[in-house]
Amino acid sequence: MLSSLKLKAIFFLALLAGHEAARIRETARLSGAALEARKAMERNAGPASKEWRTANHACHWSTLDGGCMGPESGVKYNSSTACAFRYLPLDYLPPASSQGCRFTDAHMLNNGRSKYFQLQARLLNEKAKKFAANCDDASMLNLKCVRRAKHMFRALTFMSKAQDSKFVKSLSEEQKASDKALFEDALDNMKVFAGEEAEYVMMLKDKMKARNKGSLENVQEIVTLLTKLLRPTDASERDEARAAIKEMSQEPEEVTAEDEARQKEIEDNLEARDSEVQELLEKVIPKLDAEAEDSAEAIGKSGNSSALMQNDASLATVDPNPAVTVIKSVIFFVIVMLLIQAVVWGVLFALVHIVSLASLVLAGCVGYDYGKRGDQQISLSGTATCIANVFAWPIKKGASTLKYIFDELAPWVDEEDFQK
């Protein structure tokens, strides 16, 4: 007869075995669901999605080299140049798949900037339509929606980096008209995520375009008003933004010779310091997407477990889950940048560099500093100060203002990133 101790041991081993069997079944079930989701997305992918996936076939995973490689002119590039592991939820993982290996923004900027700009604009539009149609009530585990949000975010950030005076001059009138229509269409789809404020978002866009005056102040006003409208600290700020948009004139504004001279001075200064802005964009923008962290985590795991999503009517709602907070910030970024692009491509072709500056403002000032702040809140007064300082930078002609902003008002950015 077995002793009592042996019986207990057998009992606990049986429990453990049962638990492990249940865990394996659940893992298999989730893996199967993820596989079906991937297949469904591939079947329903639009032309731009397929073209982007095909382009990235030039990148492949190399376990020997420890990263993504990309052949070009017979030369291999490591993950810091042509290709990088840029994980998106539902990607097949290395070493079995190279799906997460994608072109870097730097590579696309230096090798076919115009071609990739048009491709990313079309991809953005496709994802915005699918996001609006399928993600208005997304659950916490809807990784397809997270994937689409990240696609939109990365497309917009690449296009922000790509736009400079030389690039815009290289575009045909047909390309400009096509891009303008894509931005307008994408914003029209994404406005649903502004909730009851969607009416004011579109009203702001229409009035800004009707002004027909290119100025840095107009873009600053867009960022400030949308921050108050969509991410207010309290209801009074939302009411203030609504009133300002209602009262805003939509009469065309006269552009004086003095205005033109001042705007040219601002644009020339931004163009001269383009490399500094691009450097900051490379360091600040990925923080909101958490691209590096998600990619590193995915390589170390056997399944897709990153990035959660939950949407509600208010982008200002605080959620205890940091991943949800980040996705809401990404959606907010997408809405604001789409509105700015729609206005810039409508009337402000002369001020192309302000798009990069606006991206920097949003990612550095408006993004939740979820890594350092314990309350998951964002200070509107602090954000407003940050916005004012960043937009004042090209007028003051100094990088010290920009460094101050990210040292003092964006504590979630690693301090060493900005030490020379």
PECOR-V544098 format. One record per residue. N is the residue number from 1. RES is the residue in one letter. SS is DSSP state (H for helix, E for strand, - for the rest). D_CENTER is the distance of its C-alpha to the mean C-alpha in Angstrom with 1 decimal. Layout:
BEGIN
n={N:N}
res={RES:RES}
ss={SS:SS}
d_center={D_CENTER:D_CENTER}
END
This chain:
BEGIN
n={1:2:3:4:5:6:7:8:9:10:11:12:13:14:15:16:17:18:19:20:21:22:23:24:25:26:27:28:29:30:31:32:33:34:35:36:37:38:39:40:41:42:43:44:45:46:47:48:49:50:51:52:53:54:55:56:57:58:59:60:61:62:63:64:65:66:67:68:69:70:71:72:73:74:75:76:77:78:79:80:81:82:83:84:85:86:87:88:89:90:91:92:93:94:95:96:97:98:99:100:101:102:103:104:105:106:107:108:109:110:111:112:113:114:115:116:117:118:119:120:121:122:123:124:125:126:127:128:129:130:131:132:133:134:135:136:137:138:139:140:141:142:143:144:145:146:147:148:149:150:151:152:153:154:155:156:157:158:159:160:161:162:163:164:165:166:167:168:169:170:171:172:173:174:175:176:177:178:179:180:181:182:183:184:185:186:187:188:189:190:191:192:193:194:195:196:197:198:199:200:201:202:203:204:205:206:207:208:209:210:211:212:213:214:215:216:217:218:219:220:221:222:223:224:225:226:227:228:229:230:231:232:233:234:235:236:237:238:239:240:241:242:243:244:245:246:247:248:249:250:251:252:253:254:255:256:257:258:259:260:261:262:263:264:265:266:267:268:269:270:271:272:273:274:275:276:277:278:279:280:281:282:283:284:285:286:287:288:289:290:291:292:293:294:295:296:297:298:299:300:301:302:303:304:305:306:307:308:309:310:311:312:313:314:315:316:317:318:319:320:321:322:323:324:325:326:327:328:329:330:331:332:333:334:335:336:337:338:339:340:341:342:343:344:345:346:347:348:349:350:351:352:353:354:355:356:357:358:359:360:361:362:363:364:365:366:367:368:369:370:371:372:373:374:375:376:377:378:379:380:381:382:383:384:385:386:387:388:389:390:391:392:393:394:395:396:397:398:399:400:401:402:403:404:405:406:407:408:409:410:411:412:413:414:415:416:417:418:419:420}
res={M:L:S:S:L:K:L:K:A:I:F:F:L:A:L:L:A:G:H:E:A:A:R:I:R:E:T:A:R:L:S:G:A:A:L:E:A:R:K:A:M:E:R:N:A:G:P:A:S:K:E:W:R:T:A:N:H:A:C:H:W:S:T:L:D:G:G:C:M:G:P:E:S:G:V:K:Y:N:S:S:T:A:C:A:F:R:Y:L:P:L:D:Y:L:P:P:A:S:S:Q:G:C:R:F:T:D:A:H:M:L:N:N:G:R:S:K:Y:F:Q:L:Q:A:R:L:L:N:E:K:A:K:K:F:A:A:N:C:D:D:A:S:M:L:N:L:K:C:V:R:R:A:K:H:M:F:R:A:L:T:F:M:S:K:A:Q:D:S:K:F:V:K:S:L:S:E:E:Q:K:A:S:D:K:A:L:F:E:D:A:L:D:N:M:K:V:F:A:G:E:E:A:E:Y:V:M:M:L:K:D:K:M:K:A:R:N:K:G:S:L:E:N:V:Q:E:I:V:T:L:L:T:K:L:L:R:P:T:D:A:S:E:R:D:E:A:R:A:A:I:K:E:M:S:Q:E:P:E:E:V:T:A:E:D:E:A:R:Q:K:E:I:E:D:N:L:E:A:R:D:S:E:V:Q:E:L:L:E:K:V:I:P:K:L:D:A:E:A:E:D:S:A:E:A:I:G:K:S:G:N:S:S:A:L:M:Q:N:D:A:S:L:A:T:V:D:P:N:P:A:V:T:V:I:K:S:V:I:F:F:V:I:V:M:L:L:I:Q:A:V:V:W:G:V:L:F:A:L:V:H:I:V:S:L:A:S:L:V:L:A:G:C:V:G:Y:D:Y:G:K:R:G:D:Q:Q:I:S:L:S:G:T:A:T:C:I:A:N:V:F:A:W:P:I:K:K:G:A:S:T:L:K:Y:I:F:D:E:L:A:P:W:V:D:E:E:D:F:Q:K}
ss={-:-:-:H:H:H:H:H:H:H:H:H:H:H:H:H:H:H:H:H:H:H:H:H:H:H:H:H:H:H:H:H:H:H:H:H:H:H:H:H:H:H:H:-:-:-:H:H:H:H:H:H:H:H:H:H:H:H:E:E:E:E:-:-:-:-:E:E:E:E:E:E:-:-:E:E:E:-:-:-:-:-:E:E:E:-:-:-:-:-:-:-:-:-:-:-:-:-:-:-:E:E:E:-:H:H:H:H:H:H:-:-:H:H:H:H:H:H:H:H:H:H:H:H:H:H:H:H:H:H:H:H:H:H:-:-:-:-:-:-:-:-:H:H:H:H:H:H:H:H:H:H:H:H:H:H:H:H:H:H:H:H:-:-:H:H:H:H:H:H:-:-:H:H:H:H:H:H:H:H:H:H:H:H:H:H:H:H:H:H:H:H:H:H:H:H:H:H:H:H:H:H:H:H:H:H:H:H:H:H:H:-:-:-:-:H:H:H:H:H:H:H:H:H:H:H:H:H:H:H:-:-:-:-:H:H:H:H:H:H:H:H:H:H:H:H:H:-:-:-:-:-:-:-:-:-:H:H:H:H:H:H:H:H:H:H:H:H:H:H:H:H:-:H:H:H:H:H:H:H:H:H:H:H:H:H:H:H:H:-:H:H:H:H:H:H:H:H:H:-:-:-:-:-:-:-:-:-:-:-:-:-:-:-:-:-:-:-:-:-:-:H:H:H:H:H:H:H:H:H:H:H:H:H:H:H:H:H:H:H:H:H:H:H:H:H:H:-:H:H:H:-:H:H:H:H:H:H:H:H:H:H:H:H:H:H:-:-:-:-:-:-:-:-:-:-:-:-:-:H:H:H:H:H:H:H:H:H:H:H:H:H:H:H:H:H:-:-:-:H:H:H:H:H:H:H:H:H:-:-:-:-:-:-:H:H:H:H:-:-}
d_center={66.8:63.5:63.2:61.0:58.7:58.2:57.6:54.8:53.3:53.4:51.9:48.9:48.4:48.4:45.8:43.6:44.0:43.3:40.1:39.0:39.8:37.8:34.8:35.1:35.5:32.4:30.4:31.7:30.9:27.3:27.0:28.7:26.4:23.3:25.3:26.1:22.5:21.5:24.6:23.9:20.4:22.0:24.8:22.7:20.2:20.2:21.4:18.1:17.0:20.5:20.4:17.2:18.8:22.0:20.7:19.4:22.9:23.8:22.2:24.1:24.5:27.5:28.8:31.4:28.9:26.6:23.4:22.1:24.3:24.3:27.5:27.8:31.3:32.8:31.0:28.8:25.5:24.3:20.8:20.0:20.6:20.4:19.0:17.3:16.9:13.2:13.8:12.4:14.5:17.7:18.0:21.6:22.2:24.2:27.0:27.7:24.7:22.6:19.8:17.2:18.3:16.1:16.3:14.7:13.1:16.3:18.4:17.0:17.4:20.9:22.0:21.5:18.8:20.0:20.2:16.7:15.3:17.4:16.4:12.6:13.4:15.6:13.4:10.8:13.9:15.3:12.5:12.4:16.2:16.4:14.0:16.1:19.3:18.9:16.5:18.1:20.2:18.3:20.1:19.1:19.7:17.9:15.9:15.6:13.5:11.2:11.1:10.4:7.4:5.9:7.6:6.2:2.5:5.0:7.4:6.4:6.2:9.3:10.9:10.6:12.4:14.8:16.2:19.5:22.9:24.3:21.6:22.0:25.8:25.6:24.3:26.9:27.3:26.7:23.3:22.4:23.6:21.8:18.3:19.2:20.2:17.0:14.9:17.6:17.8:14.2:14.3:17.7:16.4:13.6:16.1:17.7:15.1:16.3:19.6:22.7:20.9:19.8:23.0:22.3:18.8:20.5:23.5:21.6:20.1:23.7:25.4:23.3:23.9:27.5:28.0:27.5:27.4:25.0:24.4:22.1:23.3:22.1:18.4:19.1:20.8:17.9:15.5:18.5:19.7:16.5:16.1:19.7:19.5:16.6:16.6:20.3:22.4:25.3:26.4:28.1:24.8:23.7:27.2:27.1:23.9:25.5:28.7:27.2:25.5:28.8:30.9:28.8:30.9:29.9:32.7:32.0:32.2:34.5:33.2:35.9:36.8:35.8:32.3:31.9:33.2:30.9:27.7:28.9:29.4:25.9:24.5:26.9:26.0:22.3:23.2:25.6:23.0:20.3:20.5:20.1:16.9:15.5:16.7:15.0:11.6:12.3:13.3:11.1:7.4:8.0:9.6:6.9:5.9:9.7:9.9:13.4:14.8:14.0:15.4:18.4:19.1:19.1:21.6:23.8:24.0:25.6:23.3:19.9:19.7:16.2:13.6:15.2:14.5:16.5:16.2:18.7:19.6:18.3:14.9:17.1:18.9:19.2:19.2:21.1:18.8:16.1:13.9:14.1:13.4:10.1:9.1:10.6:8.6:5.3:7.7:9.1:6.4:6.3:10.1:10.8:9.3:11.0:14.1:14.2:14.0:16.7:18.8:18.5:19.3:22.0:23.9:22.4:22.6:24.4:21.6:18.9:18.0:17.0:13.7:12.8:14.5:12.6:9.2:11.2:12.8:9.9:8.5:12.1:14.0:12.5:10.4:13.0:15.1:15.9:17.5:20.2:20.8:23.0:22.7:19.0:19.4:18.1:20.8:20.6:23.3:21.6:18.4:20.6:22.4:19.4:18.2:21.9:22.2:19.2:20.3:23.8:23.2:23.7:26.8:28.2:27.6:26.9:24.3:25.9:24.1:20.7:21.9:23.4:20.2:18.4:21.7:22.7:19.8:17.0:19.1:16.4:15.9:18.7:21.6:22.8:19.7:21.1:24.8:26.5}
END
